[in-house]
Amino acid sequence: MGILNQIGKSIKKAGENVAKGIEEKQRIKQNKRQLLGKFGMKELQGICRFYGIKEPSPFRNDIITGKKYKVDVTRDDYIDKVVKELEADQIKNYAQRYRIPLPELKQPIEPLVISEKLEIVEKSEPEQEATNLDTEKLKSIIKVIREFQPRKIFDKESEYENTLAVRLETFFPEVETQIPYANSRIDIKIGNFGIEVKNHPDQNEINRLIGQLISFKRFFKHVVVVIFNPRDTQITSYLKTQLKELGLAATVIVK
């Protein structure tokens, strides 16, 4: 009976944790909606552009016939999209940047700790070895990119991308290009790592790039951004600052 009681208690505890987890997710969503309370349509469209979020579709599918029909995209549609795609801190950063007033939240943004005790499990040797190999591979990728010199100044970004991909393929045969991820594409993919190439980018392109990198974080352990022919140091400094503030695993290399 003792073992059965323990099993019963474990099942009950697991159920309680699942319920708390669902409650926590709902609380975080509610906080995001509160933060967006002062956002009008223009501000909501602006935050979508800033973070590279695809705007809500004006088309719906009829449940019975399956046919598409058009509707007016509302403010709530934009809010639903932003809540789904962004973290609360990202919404706050955008609001502060563009001086959009924020409400005082009734509950803290930070997620609650659900379990009473957390058992720290050390990585097994194979897992630790895999981590070390990834680190060394990333260092090698960055080294090759830093040493890469295009044979001439190109007009098109795609030409820089292609010549860099060819150079990387000499060292990493698994190189892939233009792979779709999260309504976007990564220019170059090498295993768990992505590479984005930009040629003479302006501020709008950098803002879109930041949005891309946010969406890429679910798919890549690290992304290397390679900027050819930068317009000025201010734009690249802005990019590096944003990556740091957002906590994105990315390296910027200026050529």
Residue frames as qw, qx, qy, qz and C-alpha x, y, z in Angstrom:
[[0.000, 0.883, 0.469, 0.000, 0.00, 0.00, 0.00],
 [0.356, -0.710, 0.077, 0.603, 2.91, 2.29, 0.72],
 [0.333, -0.079, 0.579, 0.740, 4.07, 2.20, -2.92],
 [0.102, 0.619, 0.692, 0.358, 0.53, 2.75, -4.20],
 [0.199, -0.883, -0.308, 0.294, 0.13, 5.75, -1.91],
 [0.360, -0.517, 0.297, 0.717, 3.38, 7.21, -3.22],
 [0.256, 0.221, 0.692, 0.638, 2.27, 6.69, -6.82],
 [0.024, -0.786, -0.609, -0.100, -1.07, 8.32, -6.05],
 [0.274, -0.821, -0.087, 0.493, 0.61, 11.32, -4.45],
 [0.363, -0.261, 0.489, 0.749, 2.99, 11.66, -7.43],
 [0.167, 0.476, 0.710, 0.493, 0.09, 11.60, -9.91],
 [0.142, -0.875, -0.446, 0.122, -1.78, 14.18, -7.83],
 [0.353, -0.672, 0.128, 0.638, 1.30, 16.41, -7.61],
 [0.324, 0.019, 0.614, 0.720, 1.88, 16.13, -11.38],
 [0.061, 0.688, 0.664, 0.287, -1.74, 17.11, -12.00],
 [0.245, -0.873, -0.235, 0.350, -1.40, 20.13, -9.72],
 [0.381, -0.450, 0.349, 0.728, 1.77, 21.22, -11.53],
 [0.247, 0.325, 0.687, 0.601, 0.07, 20.93, -14.93],
 [0.073, -0.843, -0.530, -0.059, -2.83, 23.04, -13.66],
 [0.334, -0.785, -0.001, 0.521, -0.42, 25.64, -12.25],
 [0.405, -0.140, 0.525, 0.735, 1.48, 25.65, -15.55],
 [0.140, 0.589, 0.655, 0.452, -1.71, 26.38, -17.49],
 [0.224, -0.898, -0.341, 0.166, -2.66, 29.09, -15.00],
 [0.440, -0.564, 0.202, 0.669, 0.82, 30.63, -15.32],
 [0.329, 0.170, 0.599, 0.710, 0.61, 30.75, -19.14],
 [0.015, -0.780, -0.571, -0.255, -2.75, 32.46, -18.92],
 [0.356, -0.831, -0.152, 0.399, -1.37, 35.01, -16.46],
 [0.423, -0.308, 0.381, 0.762, 1.56, 35.83, -18.78],
 [0.196, 0.451, 0.646, 0.584, -0.82, 36.27, -21.74],
 [0.169, -0.873, -0.458, 0.005, -3.01, 38.57, -19.65],
 [0.420, -0.672, 0.060, 0.607, 0.03, 40.67, -18.69],
 [0.354, 0.010, 0.531, 0.770, 1.00, 41.04, -22.36],
 [0.036, 0.675, 0.623, 0.393, -2.53, 42.17, -23.20],
 [0.312, -0.859, -0.268, 0.304, -2.36, 44.72, -20.39],
 [0.433, -0.425, 0.272, 0.746, 0.91, 46.08, -21.77],
 [0.214, 0.216, 0.627, 0.718, -0.67, 46.47, -25.20],
 [0.021, 0.711, 0.655, -0.254, -3.67, 48.33, -23.76],
 [0.003, 0.801, 0.020, -0.599, -2.35, 51.76, -24.85],
 [0.274, -0.174, 0.684, 0.653, -1.30, 50.59, -28.32],
 [0.580, 0.542, 0.125, -0.595, -3.44, 51.89, -31.19],
 [0.886, 0.410, 0.218, 0.017, -3.53, 50.34, -34.66],
 [0.438, 0.828, -0.310, 0.160, -0.50, 52.33, -35.84],
 [0.294, -0.669, 0.649, -0.213, 1.55, 51.27, -32.81],
 [0.836, -0.052, 0.532, -0.125, 0.53, 47.62, -33.26],
 [0.790, 0.605, 0.039, 0.084, 1.46, 47.72, -36.95],
 [0.155, 0.860, -0.446, 0.196, 4.74, 49.38, -35.98],
 [0.537, -0.509, 0.654, -0.157, 5.72, 46.73, -33.43],
 [0.904, 0.233, 0.357, -0.020, 4.96, 44.01, -36.00],
 [0.607, 0.761, -0.154, 0.172, 7.26, 45.69, -38.54],
 [0.155, -0.817, 0.515, -0.207, 9.96, 46.31, -35.92],
 [0.561, -0.362, 0.736, -0.115, 10.17, 42.66, -34.88],
 [0.216, 0.287, -0.800, -0.480, 9.50, 41.22, -38.34],
 [0.378, 0.219, 0.839, -0.325, 6.14, 39.70, -37.41],
 [0.021, -0.240, -0.733, -0.636, 3.83, 38.84, -40.29],
 [0.347, -0.026, 0.196, -0.917, 0.67, 40.94, -39.98],
 [0.506, 0.205, 0.757, -0.359, -2.68, 39.18, -39.33],
 [0.100, 0.129, 0.789, 0.592, -4.29, 37.71, -42.43],
 [0.420, 0.132, 0.093, -0.893, -7.55, 39.32, -43.62],
 [0.633, 0.068, -0.607, -0.476, -8.75, 35.92, -44.81],
 [0.533, -0.209, 0.686, -0.449, -10.65, 33.26, -42.87],
 [0.218, 0.037, -0.918, -0.329, -11.74, 29.74, -43.78],
 [0.701, -0.193, -0.057, -0.684, -15.41, 28.83, -43.65],
 [0.416, -0.298, 0.818, -0.262, -15.71, 25.86, -41.26],
 [0.762, 0.286, 0.504, -0.289, -18.39, 24.15, -43.36],
 [0.737, 0.671, 0.044, -0.068, -17.38, 24.85, -46.98],
 [0.777, -0.229, 0.213, 0.546, -13.64, 25.36, -46.43],
 [0.437, 0.691, 0.232, 0.527, -13.75, 28.42, -48.71],
 [0.403, -0.175, -0.218, 0.872, -11.79, 31.56, -47.90],
 [0.011, 0.870, 0.413, 0.269, -13.57, 34.83, -47.19],
 [0.369, 0.352, -0.205, 0.836, -12.24, 38.30, -46.41],
 [0.408, -0.788, -0.445, 0.120, -12.76, 40.20, -43.15],
 [0.060, 0.891, -0.183, 0.411, -11.57, 43.50, -41.69],
 [0.666, 0.022, -0.531, 0.523, -8.42, 43.06, -39.60],
 [0.403, -0.858, -0.182, -0.260, -9.14, 44.49, -36.15],
 [0.081, -0.754, 0.509, -0.407, -7.01, 45.80, -33.30],
 [0.804, -0.340, 0.419, -0.252, -7.74, 42.57, -31.41],
 [0.935, 0.340, -0.017, 0.100, -6.32, 40.55, -34.32],
 [0.399, 0.709, -0.402, 0.419, -3.04, 42.47, -34.02],
 [0.434, -0.620, 0.491, -0.432, -2.98, 42.08, -30.24],
 [0.963, -0.078, 0.223, -0.133, -3.51, 38.31, -30.55],
 [0.801, 0.511, -0.173, 0.258, -0.62, 38.13, -33.02],
 [0.131, 0.730, -0.461, 0.488, 1.77, 40.16, -30.85],
 [0.680, -0.482, 0.403, -0.378, 0.86, 38.24, -27.68],
 [0.989, 0.091, 0.117, -0.009, 1.59, 34.97, -29.47],
 [0.752, 0.530, -0.144, 0.364, 4.91, 36.06, -31.04],
 [0.231, 0.652, -0.360, 0.626, 6.59, 38.32, -28.47],
 [0.528, -0.304, -0.627, 0.485, 7.73, 38.20, -24.86],
 [0.224, -0.902, -0.355, 0.096, 6.54, 40.84, -22.39],
 [0.470, -0.588, 0.144, 0.642, 10.02, 42.39, -22.18],
 [0.360, 0.165, 0.544, 0.740, 10.08, 42.89, -25.95],
 [0.035, -0.791, -0.529, -0.305, 6.76, 44.74, -25.79],
 [0.409, -0.837, -0.150, 0.332, 8.10, 46.91, -22.95],
 [0.510, -0.285, 0.321, 0.746, 11.33, 47.69, -24.84],
 [0.228, 0.444, 0.561, 0.660, 9.39, 48.81, -27.92],
 [0.202, -0.867, -0.443, -0.108, 6.98, 50.93, -25.85],
 [0.479, -0.717, -0.004, 0.506, 9.84, 52.64, -24.02],
 [0.470, -0.028, 0.432, 0.769, 11.71, 53.28, -27.29],
 [0.038, 0.434, 0.508, 0.743, 8.70, 54.99, -28.88],
 [0.075, -0.036, 0.404, -0.911, 7.36, 56.54, -25.66],
 [0.546, -0.341, -0.561, -0.521, 4.11, 54.63, -25.58],
 [0.396, -0.461, 0.478, -0.635, 2.66, 54.81, -22.03],
 [0.489, -0.009, -0.872, -0.016, 2.48, 51.49, -20.21],
 [0.655, -0.581, -0.128, -0.466, -0.07, 50.52, -17.55],
 [0.194, -0.493, 0.758, -0.381, 1.01, 49.32, -14.13],
 [0.599, -0.015, -0.767, -0.230, 0.60, 45.56, -14.08],
 [0.720, -0.513, 0.079, -0.461, -1.44, 43.99, -11.30],
 [0.938, -0.260, 0.207, 0.103, 0.86, 40.97, -11.27],
 [0.271, -0.672, 0.543, 0.426, 4.60, 40.63, -11.92],
 [0.662, 0.552, -0.369, -0.347, 5.76, 39.69, -15.42],
 [0.083, 0.474, -0.875, 0.049, 8.31, 37.17, -14.22],
 [0.749, -0.112, -0.574, -0.311, 7.12, 33.57, -14.35],
 [0.650, -0.565, 0.339, -0.379, 6.43, 31.86, -11.03],
 [0.135, 0.356, -0.923, 0.056, 8.39, 28.86, -9.79],
 [0.768, -0.166, -0.304, -0.539, 5.93, 26.00, -9.91],
 [0.836, -0.102, -0.526, 0.121, 7.75, 23.10, -8.29],
 [0.581, -0.810, 0.062, -0.048, 8.76, 23.17, -4.62],
 [0.558, -0.562, 0.520, 0.319, 12.10, 21.49, -5.22],
 [0.683, 0.666, -0.244, -0.175, 14.14, 21.27, -8.40],
 [0.859, -0.273, 0.352, 0.252, 16.50, 18.37, -8.79],
 [0.203, 0.821, -0.428, -0.319, 19.67, 19.48, -10.60],
 [0.938, 0.106, 0.312, 0.110, 20.70, 16.78, -13.05],
 [0.224, -0.647, 0.503, 0.528, 24.24, 17.02, -14.39],
 [0.674, 0.555, -0.296, -0.387, 24.72, 16.52, -18.09],
 [0.945, -0.074, 0.296, 0.120, 25.74, 13.03, -19.07],
 [0.465, -0.438, 0.485, 0.598, 29.13, 12.62, -20.73],
 [0.416, 0.365, 0.655, 0.514, 27.67, 12.23, -24.28],
 [0.059, 0.917, 0.387, 0.071, 25.58, 15.40, -23.81],
 [0.337, -0.837, 0.155, 0.403, 28.56, 17.35, -22.48],
 [0.525, -0.153, 0.588, 0.596, 30.71, 16.08, -25.34],
 [0.326, 0.639, 0.593, 0.366, 28.06, 17.19, -27.88],
 [0.110, -0.969, -0.171, 0.138, 27.99, 20.65, -26.28],
 [0.450, -0.621, 0.372, 0.523, 31.78, 20.94, -26.50],
 [0.491, 0.170, 0.655, 0.549, 31.74, 19.86, -30.16],
 [0.179, 0.849, 0.467, 0.172, 29.08, 22.50, -30.95],
 [0.261, -0.909, 0.048, 0.322, 31.18, 25.19, -29.28],
 [0.481, -0.368, 0.540, 0.584, 34.27, 24.23, -31.27],
 [0.415, 0.455, 0.662, 0.426, 32.27, 24.09, -34.49],
 [0.043, 0.952, 0.301, -0.024, 30.85, 27.58, -33.91],
 [0.364, -0.759, 0.278, 0.464, 34.36, 28.92, -33.27],
 [0.500, -0.041, 0.658, 0.562, 35.53, 27.35, -36.54],
 [0.294, 0.726, 0.568, 0.252, 32.60, 28.87, -38.49],
 [0.114, -0.972, -0.082, 0.190, 33.32, 32.33, -37.06],
 [0.483, -0.531, 0.447, 0.534, 37.05, 31.95, -37.84],
 [0.472, 0.266, 0.663, 0.516, 36.36, 31.06, -41.50],
 [0.147, 0.877, 0.433, 0.144, 33.95, 34.00, -41.86],
 [0.284, -0.889, 0.088, 0.348, 36.40, 36.47, -40.29],
 [0.460, -0.375, 0.570, 0.568, 39.15, 35.33, -42.66],
 [0.509, 0.526, 0.633, 0.254, 36.88, 35.36, -45.73],
 [0.020, -0.553, 0.140, 0.821, 37.56, 38.14, -48.25],
 [0.669, 0.609, 0.407, -0.125, 35.27, 38.49, -51.31],
 [0.653, 0.101, 0.382, 0.647, 37.15, 38.71, -54.59],
 [0.125, 0.303, 0.233, 0.915, 35.51, 42.07, -55.38],
 [0.232, 0.225, 0.436, -0.840, 32.85, 44.52, -54.24],
 [0.061, 0.368, 0.871, 0.320, 29.45, 43.20, -55.31],
 [0.270, -0.236, -0.135, -0.924, 26.27, 45.14, -55.96],
 [0.734, -0.307, -0.354, -0.492, 23.88, 42.45, -54.80],
 [0.539, -0.504, 0.543, -0.400, 23.59, 40.91, -51.34],
 [0.971, 0.084, 0.146, -0.171, 22.96, 37.50, -52.91],
 [0.689, 0.583, -0.371, 0.219, 26.43, 37.56, -54.50],
 [0.093, -0.602, 0.638, -0.471, 28.06, 37.98, -51.10],
 [0.798, -0.195, 0.394, -0.413, 25.85, 35.21, -49.74],
 [0.943, 0.318, -0.072, -0.069, 26.76, 32.81, -52.57],
 [0.505, 0.615, -0.508, 0.330, 30.53, 33.42, -52.41],
 [0.317, -0.517, 0.611, -0.508, 30.53, 33.07, -48.61],
 [0.905, -0.047, 0.252, -0.339, 28.50, 29.84, -48.84],
 [0.842, 0.450, -0.283, 0.088, 31.00, 28.39, -51.33],
 [0.195, 0.619, -0.611, 0.454, 33.89, 29.27, -49.02],
 [0.569, -0.365, 0.527, -0.516, 32.17, 27.73, -45.98],
 [0.955, 0.147, 0.000, -0.259, 31.33, 24.59, -47.95],
 [0.542, 0.561, -0.591, 0.205, 35.07, 23.94, -48.31],
 [0.015, 0.340, -0.765, 0.547, 35.20, 23.35, -44.55],
 [0.433, 0.123, 0.692, -0.565, 31.61, 22.31, -43.80],
 [0.033, -0.049, -0.839, -0.541, 30.07, 20.03, -46.47],
 [0.007, -0.536, -0.833, 0.134, 26.61, 20.23, -44.82],
 [0.030, 0.281, 0.026, -0.959, 26.14, 23.88, -45.84],
 [0.193, 0.602, 0.751, 0.187, 22.57, 24.69, -46.95],
 [0.073, -0.063, 0.043, 0.994, 21.22, 28.00, -48.27],
 [0.402, -0.099, -0.192, -0.890, 17.89, 29.83, -48.21],
 [0.280, -0.242, -0.926, 0.079, 16.13, 27.47, -45.81],
 [0.354, -0.563, -0.235, -0.709, 12.62, 28.63, -44.71],
 [0.365, -0.259, -0.739, 0.504, 11.97, 29.15, -40.99],
 [0.108, -0.616, -0.535, 0.568, 9.12, 30.96, -39.20],
 [0.334, 0.880, 0.331, -0.068, 7.76, 32.97, -42.17],
 [0.043, 0.900, -0.375, -0.219, 11.31, 33.90, -43.15],
 [0.921, 0.305, -0.166, 0.176, 14.49, 32.32, -44.52],
 [0.564, -0.688, 0.315, 0.331, 17.95, 31.82, -43.13],
 [0.417, 0.781, -0.385, -0.261, 20.61, 32.69, -45.70],
 [0.519, 0.400, -0.751, 0.080, 23.06, 29.93, -44.75],
 [0.821, -0.442, 0.156, -0.325, 22.57, 26.96, -42.43],
 [0.460, 0.411, -0.767, 0.177, 25.31, 24.76, -40.98],
 [0.399, -0.182, -0.847, 0.301, 23.86, 22.19, -38.59],
 [0.285, -0.702, -0.591, 0.278, 22.52, 23.99, -35.51],
 [0.253, -0.518, -0.006, 0.817, 23.93, 27.34, -36.62],
 [0.434, 0.782, 0.432, 0.115, 22.55, 30.00, -38.95],
 [0.391, -0.237, 0.176, 0.872, 24.26, 32.78, -40.91],
 [0.278, 0.861, 0.412, -0.105, 22.53, 35.96, -42.09],
 [0.506, 0.023, 0.261, 0.822, 24.24, 38.12, -44.75],
 [0.124, 0.909, 0.335, -0.214, 23.56, 41.84, -45.14],
 [0.547, 0.198, 0.224, 0.782, 25.04, 44.27, -47.66],
 [0.076, 0.185, 0.021, 0.980, 25.06, 48.00, -46.84],
 [0.224, -0.591, -0.774, -0.040, 21.91, 47.71, -44.65],
 [0.116, -0.503, 0.038, -0.855, 19.91, 50.75, -43.56],
 [0.257, -0.186, 0.627, -0.711, 18.06, 51.19, -40.27],
 [0.788, 0.063, 0.032, -0.612, 14.84, 49.58, -41.54],
 [0.775, 0.265, -0.570, -0.065, 16.73, 46.50, -42.73],
 [0.198, 0.285, -0.773, 0.531, 18.43, 46.21, -39.34],
 [0.518, -0.099, 0.412, -0.743, 15.06, 46.40, -37.57],
 [0.876, 0.158, -0.210, -0.406, 13.68, 43.64, -39.80],
 [0.565, 0.350, -0.719, 0.206, 16.83, 41.62, -39.15],
 [0.161, -0.260, 0.693, -0.652, 16.28, 41.87, -35.38],
 [0.764, 0.035, 0.173, -0.621, 12.76, 40.52, -35.88],
 [0.809, 0.308, -0.481, -0.139, 14.15, 37.63, -37.92],
 [0.310, 0.364, -0.773, 0.418, 16.72, 36.79, -35.25],
 [0.473, -0.177, 0.521, -0.688, 14.00, 36.70, -32.60],
 [0.884, 0.150, 0.000, -0.442, 12.03, 34.18, -34.65],
 [0.683, 0.434, -0.585, 0.047, 15.18, 32.16, -35.44],
 [0.163, -0.530, 0.699, -0.452, 16.08, 31.61, -31.77],
 [0.842, -0.081, 0.349, -0.403, 13.69, 28.64, -31.62],
 [0.925, 0.376, -0.023, -0.041, 15.59, 26.87, -34.41],
 [0.653, 0.528, -0.346, 0.418, 19.27, 27.75, -34.00],
 [0.707, -0.482, -0.276, 0.438, 21.73, 27.60, -31.13],
 [0.288, -0.610, 0.104, 0.731, 23.53, 30.64, -32.53],
 [0.558, 0.749, 0.316, 0.167, 23.25, 32.95, -35.53],
 [0.479, -0.320, 0.190, 0.795, 26.18, 34.78, -37.10],
 [0.342, 0.890, 0.268, -0.135, 25.30, 38.09, -38.79],
 [0.589, -0.094, 0.317, 0.738, 27.78, 39.13, -41.49],
 [0.212, 0.909, 0.228, -0.278, 27.54, 42.77, -42.59],
 [0.615, 0.152, 0.327, 0.701, 29.34, 43.78, -45.77],
 [0.189, 0.377, 0.211, 0.882, 29.96, 47.45, -46.59],
 [0.214, -0.642, -0.633, 0.376, 28.28, 48.95, -43.47],
 [0.125, 0.858, 0.271, 0.419, 26.74, 52.41, -43.84],
 [0.016, -0.724, 0.375, -0.579, 28.15, 53.64, -40.53],
 [0.299, 0.118, -0.841, 0.435, 29.29, 52.40, -37.13],
 [0.389, -0.099, 0.366, -0.840, 26.14, 53.75, -35.46],
 [0.802, 0.041, -0.255, -0.538, 23.88, 51.23, -37.18],
 [0.707, 0.126, -0.685, 0.120, 26.09, 48.25, -36.33],
 [0.078, 0.176, -0.660, 0.726, 26.47, 49.47, -32.72],
 [0.600, -0.079, 0.129, -0.786, 22.69, 49.74, -32.48],
 [0.829, 0.074, -0.481, -0.277, 22.34, 46.15, -33.73],
 [0.505, 0.161, -0.742, 0.410, 24.85, 44.81, -31.20],
 [0.182, -0.158, 0.498, -0.833, 23.14, 46.70, -28.37],
 [0.733, -0.035, -0.078, -0.675, 19.72, 45.32, -29.33],
 [0.769, 0.108, -0.629, -0.045, 21.01, 41.76, -29.52],
 [0.283, 0.152, -0.718, 0.617, 22.49, 42.11, -26.05],
 [0.378, -0.102, 0.324, -0.861, 19.33, 43.68, -24.57],
 [0.814, 0.043, -0.187, -0.548, 17.13, 40.97, -26.09],
 [0.602, -0.396, 0.684, -0.115, 19.47, 38.21, -24.95],
 [0.875, 0.441, -0.029, -0.198, 19.82, 36.72, -28.42],
 [0.731, -0.329, 0.485, 0.349, 22.59, 34.20, -29.14],
 [0.637, 0.731, 0.171, 0.176, 24.16, 36.00, -32.09],
 [0.547, -0.424, 0.217, 0.688, 27.55, 37.29, -33.26],
 [0.416, 0.893, 0.115, -0.132, 27.98, 40.30, -35.55],
 [0.648, -0.194, 0.370, 0.637, 30.91, 40.33, -37.98],
 [0.300, 0.892, 0.051, -0.333, 31.53, 43.50, -40.02],
 [0.750, 0.080, 0.404, 0.517, 33.45, 43.14, -43.27]]
